[in-house]
Amino acid sequence: MTQCNGLPLLFSSLGQKRIVADFQGGDLTSDGGLPLLREVDRKIRLIDALNAAIFDEAVLSVVEG
């Protein structure tokens, strides 16, 4: 059986709104993954890593052209 703690996950605020994941149910939103992605990106610089890994020659031709 999985051992889960009941502590909420705290995220950076979004403007004046506090974002908390407490897994207690309630209202759901279709953009719920975006705050998590933002936090992952801030911690491990995910978008920068993806940008470095993807080479797009078409972009270089526009920049250098």
NORWO-V330717 format. One line per field, one symbol per residue. psi: psi as a letter, one per 40 degrees, with the letter a starting at -180 (. if undefined). A space follows every 50 residues. Layout:
psi = ???
//
This chain:
psi = hhhiieiihhiiigbehhhhhefeaaiiiefdeddddddddddefddddd dddhhhddddddde.
//
